Amino acid sequence: MRRVEALIERLAVAGWLTQDPVRAALHDVPRHVFAPPTAWTGDGDPVSEKVDPEGWFDLVYGDDAIITQLDDGATDLAAGAGRFTSSLSAPSTVVSLLELLDVEPGHRVLDVGTGTGWTAALLAHLVGSQNVTTVEVDPAVSGRAAANLKQAGCAPRLVVGDGAEGWARGAPYDRVHATCAVARVPYAWVEQTRPGGVIVTPYDPGFGSSHELRLVVMPDGTAVGRFTGYASYMMMRAQRHPEWDTSGRRGEVSTTDIDPRTIGYAPAGADLAMGAALPGVCARGERDADAYVLRLWGPDAWASARYEPGRESFEVEQGGDRALWDLAVTAYFGWITRRSPGRDRFGLTVTPTGDRVWLDRPGVIG
């Protein structure tokens, strides 16, 4: 099929696709089998396979995620509005994570977040269906994936359950692969992976950027690894970030000479440093006409800082037990004094008591 070959070529030229086994899997596991009859990327209009088959195939073999569920299934996808809660992931991101996983035939793989089943099918092609266990929290999503996988001629083990718990009955695994983002790496994944095994997951602690993370499980029961790039995925249901909500609350108002965009538009390395200094705190920016508002919030405090063009200083409002804006600014300039290290210099260690971000080598940073 010409669209498959064209997609493979685009991914290779862009540098995403470098491994021949992954190339073969993309060729032999057609993406359109896993796409819904109406394809929608979240932008533009939905495209029906029945009404516009050429446009549908063009969209499916582009490099965009195809939305497959809204509001955990509570909203009809045809509505075209709602919270995105499941998708057929973008090919470039899928390929990037698969290449980080670096599987070999016969590896036993735990796939967290079955979704449409496409990634599980690619893994089955790479290591054998009998070696893939894929876990999906939503029974309806898992049911549709089962039908897709059957049509594609793949038969991994499908489990309905909370992916944060892994699936101990299939352990030990050589690889753990997640198609949903986590704010904290579940220790169950480490426990269920043999020493030397690899865990690859999107990592989104809530502060700014999302990241690719590749961990290696150590003989002492920890996992250690580095952030390798950008990866934007929907959050694992059990770890979704709380929504911004300050209804009925008033904070202390002050001004700052620091443009809020300095914090909000900071590079990925700065986001990791600030997130490490403010665990459990979310940060999101939003444009409002010519203005820009940065919001910070956690279980015990919140803050907002507003940029408006032409102003010499900017309004900050903070409430709760901590001054989150002040703490974020301190962490940002601490990152500057460390010579602004990039994302690739940061890593993560996972232990039974939680995660810890470090700079250059485990144990260094905060």
C-alpha positions, -999 to +999 in steps of 0.1 A: +000+000+000+015+033-011+004+052+020+022+028+043+054+031+023+051+069+022+046+070+060+076+047+066+097+069+043+087+101+061+095+086+095+129+074+083+138+107+066+128+126+098+151+103+119+123+086+139+127+053+122+161+037+122+156+000+132+148-025+104+125-047+127+104-017+135+102-008+098+090-043+090+064-042+118+050-009+105+048-025+070+031-057+081+007-042+107-015-018+088-026+012+109-060+016+092-072-017+107-070+000+142-086+033+131-122+042+139-147+046+109-146+084+115-111+097+119-105+130+138-072+145+150-088+170+173-084+197+147-105+203+116-135+182+107-139+145+113-135+124+081-158+094+075-143+063+059-177+057+042-182+092+029-146+101+020-124+070+019-094+088+003-095+115+029-099+090+056-069+070+045-048+102+041-056+111+077-050+077+091-016+075+074-005+110+085+016+116+116-012+126+139-030+109+168-065+099+159-090+106+187-110+074+196-127+084+229-141+115+246-147+118+284-140+082+291-167+072+267-194+094+282-195+118+252-202+106+216-171+110+195-193+125+168-199+155+191-163+166+183-159+183+217-148+169+250-118+157+269-096+134+249-093+101+268-081+075+242-065+077+208-046+059+181-012+073+188+008+094+164+032+071+144+064+091+151+058+089+188+050+052+187+081+045+167+103+066+190+091+046+221+094+013+203+130+020+193+138+031+229+124-002+241+149-021+219+131-055+220+144-088+207+124-118+195+113-138+225+113-109+249+083-109+273+066-075+271+040-058+293+022-032+273+003-007+295-027+010+278-040-012+250-060+016+234-068+006+198-044-023+199-020-010+173+010-008+195+003-042+210+001-056+174+034-040+165+050-055+197+035-089+188+051-087+154+085-078+170+085-105+198+057-129+191+020-126+202+025-152+229+051-129+246+029-098+248+005-090+276-014-058+271-035-042+299-064-017+294-084-001+322-115+005+300-135-027+292-151-011+261-118+000+247-103-034+254-132-050+236-127-029+205-090-036+206-097-073+207-117-071+175-090-050+158-063-074+168-082-104+155-087-087+122-050-080+120-042-116+128-025-109+162-033-126+195-015-110+224-029-117+259-055-090+267-061-080+303-087-056+316-073-039+347-054-009+361-021-007+342-005+009+373-006-025+389+010-042+359+000-079+356+020-100+381+008-133+366+028-127+335+060-116+352+089-114+350+090-092+319+120-082+298+103-050+288+075-027+300+060-003+274+034+024+283+011+042+259-002+065+286+017+091+305+025+088+342+034+114+368+050+087+390+064+055+377+044+026+393+068+005+414+049-026+403+064-022+369+099-024+384+090-053+406+076-072+376+107-066+354+138-087+355+171-071+363+185-056+332+150-052+318+138-019+303+108+003+310+098+030+285+071+054+293+059+089+286+065+110+318+044+140+327+048+152+363+025+181+356+050+209+354+053+221+318+068+197+294+062+160+289+091+136+283+102+102+270+117+082+298+138+051+295+147+031+326+168+001+333+159-022+362+188-027+386+197-058+407+189-039+439+152-035+429+155+001+417+152+015+382+175+042+368+173+060+335+172+092+316+148+115+297+154+111+260+130+135+243+095+149+241+064+127+243+029+139+248+004+112+258-029+111+276-025+105+313-030+072+330-065+074+345-052+066+380-027+095+378-046+123+361-037+157+372-063+177+391-080+205+373-073+241+381-099+253+405-098+284+427-135+290+430-143+308+462-107+313+471-087+346+472-050+349+475-024+376+482-018+399+453+017+413+445+037+423+415+068+409+399+094+422+374+098+387+360+078+381+328+055+351+336+064+337+301+100+333+314+087+305+336+058+293+313+080+291+281+110+277+299+129+248+281+123+212+291+154+211+313+141+240+333+107+222+336+124+191+350+143+212+375+112+232+386+091+201+388+117+183+409+117+213+433+079+214+434+067+177+433+030+174+429+026+209+414+011+214+380+020+244+358+001+254+326+001+286+306-028+300+286-030+328+261-059+353+265-059+376+235-026+395+238-022+384+275-007+353+289-016+337+322+006+311+340-012+290+366+005+268+392-015+246+416-010+217+439-030+201+468-020+228+493-014+260+473-020+278+440-007+308+421-013+327+389+009+353+371-004+374+343+016+390+315+001+419+296+019+438+268+032+472+277+034+467+314+066+472+334+055+447+361+031+419+363+004+408+387+008+377+408-018+361+430-009+333+454-028+314+480-025+284+503+003+271+524+032+278+500+041+307+477+042+286+445+052+315+422+081+324+444+093+288+447+091+283+409+111+314+403+138+303+428+140+269+411+142+284+376+171+307+385+187+278+403+186+260+370+202+290+353+231+290+378+237+253+369+243+265+334+209+257+321+213+220+316+191+204+289+167+176+293+192+149+283+213+157+314+184+148+337+174+113+348+151+095+373+155+068+399+125+048+409+125+031+444+098+015+465+093+049+482+089+069+450+108+087+422+136+112+423+148+134+395+186+139+393+211+159+372+240+142+355+242+113+380+218+097+405+217+115+438+226+149+425+200+178+423+169+187+437 
